[in-house]
């Protein structure tokens, strides 16, 4: 898929003064090439005497064609949840640690973006998750996740007990510290730390990974991406649902959580030659000799 660019939004890592220099450098580079540049209002707070239009993320969704994020994967995750429903693509410049999603570096940022704005890029669609909480039949919470939806203990307390159904069919009852429902993108995040498999981001699947299950027979499972998952809380205590570490909601006994593939996708743009397997080798240090 190809996109047309004219108005470009720049978003930096939250409360990071270090973002000012690369952001201003990129903004100057883009305006010299006759692109319209808008800066996120929270990012602008980290930049002295900014000379570019400033908007909130919501305002940007109505006017921009492209978002360039300077930060880490967490920054891009948060921004993607805002812009993906508006079909606005994203480019990530890594100023964090791992950089599974933000694959450009500050050193190659200008050269790579110049080529991409000229049309030399590949587009990658990433599956998003939709989560709803029903209480006594009424919807009381809804949210969007890029990486994962997690049901977990909010404090040190007894185990959580819950029932899981897939497309209406009973799967299991489980006692555990929690449950991760992950997109393929999120398979290299919390799900991987909890023992789940790494999934190629192009797959149309969902992954269920129990967190410290009480019985060893409860293992991660991968299901079709069109599946609708239901989680019914049988025992709660201090328990909540969390989406991508950005949004959370406290749960009560008998709450039902419904998780499904969202109707929209996130569109990530990469330089020509981008390889997911190269990213895995580099970030997980698979290329080091034993």
Buried (B, 14 or more C-beta within 10 A) or exposed (E): EEBEBEBBBBBBBBEBEBBBEBBBBBBEBBBEEEBBBBBBBBBBBBBEEBEBBBBEBEBBBEEBBBBBBBBBBBBBBBBBBBBBBEEBBBBBBBBBEBBBBBBBEBEEBBEBBEBBBEEEBEEBBBBBBBBBBBBEEEEEBEBBBBBBBBBBBBEEEEBBBBBBBBEEEEBBEBBBBBBBBBBBBBBBBBBBEBBBEBBEBEBEBBBBBBBEBEEEEBEBBBBEBEBBBBBBBEEBBBBBBBBBBBBBBEBEEEBBBBBBBBEBBBBBBBBEEBEBEEBBEBBBEEEEEE
